[in-house]
Amino acid sequence: MNTLLENKRVVDQIADKINGMPCWMAVMLFLAIVIITIWLISFFYDINKNKQEGFTQEANFILKQDDEVFEDPFYVGIYDDLFYKKMYNTYEVGVIINEIHPTSKDVIIEIGSKTGNYVGTMKSNGYNIVGLDKSKAMVEHASKKYPDCKFIHGDPLEFMNFSSEYATAILLLDFSIYYISDRRTLFYNCYQWLKPGGYLVLHLVNRHMFDPVAPAAKPFTLVSPQSVAPTRITNSDVVFNNFNYKSKFEIEGNNEGGGMNTNDTAKIIETMKDKQGKVRKNIRSMKMTGQKIIIGEAKDAGFMMLSQYDLLKNQREYQYIYILYKPSN
């Protein structure tokens, strides 16, 4: 009882001090408490969500590259833990819907749908969307995660995935375009699949400036580490229950604008090491050409520019949503 009385006395003293504060100071204190509370919730959520079981392998070292990486069931299973952030997803879907104003009858295609999160968000908002992904493992995972959504296993460079003038909008989000080597064939196919007046939505980045750190490696979500670091951070470190994840982003070439580009290769090198010392290494290569070149290739296929959205407000600095359209005549 004495402890309860002492606690009450302390609380009363705090309350009296707050009541005696100027109004502006009380408001600032309240906002500080709200911000700290949000940060703590986010921090502990990020810790708890990484309770992923470890991998099982007989060999001490396994290397997977490019398409092999996305066919690895273990990697597919931890993909969302590493890279999914609901805030990114919700904000970008909102940008797209507000710009293209689809109806429930319009058909939308997402190329590179991965674990299905963008498709799931669009579907939950009443839109008719189908996901297309080259990885069979990703399609199977997405289909289980979102059983009410439609996912197709197919290569976007194959025209026969869809009929001509099938869709009202085609989305390439979450770095998907950088994993497609032949963009001219991609843009040709997209142009044919779209109805006149249809939209092509691209997620592009300034490859030399954007933040390549995995979302799971950034617990301080209110402040970007890049904004206070003396040099660009390109490494990610995430601790799971039974293994550690590390990655490094490497970029070659130096041509963000136009002109010839002799080397536009970027790589994400991932290493996962369990408590027994066994290692899985992934190397994901991307064709990370400058934004102006990619937009120029889309225009060469017949697309016209409609708008560009800076994703800075979504904590994705130097990342953009470009919306192009197929002319009606």
Secondary structure, 3 states (H helix, E strand, C coil): CHHHHHHHHHHHHHHHHHHCCCHHHHHHHHHHHHHHHHHHHHHHHHHHHCCCCCCCCCCCEEEEECHHHHCCHHHHHHHHHHHCCHHHHHHHHHHHHHHHCCCCCCEEEEECCCCCHHHHHHHHCCCEEEEEECCHHHHHHHHHHCCCCEEEECCCCCHHHCCCCCEEEEEECCCHHHHCCCHHHHHHHHHHHEEEEEEEEEEEECCCCCCCCCHHHCCCCCCCHHHCCCCCCCEEEEECCCEEEEEEEEECCCCCCCCCCCCCEEEEEEEEEECCCCEEEEEEEEECCCHHHHHHHHHHCCCEEEEEEECHHHCCCCEEEEEEECCCC
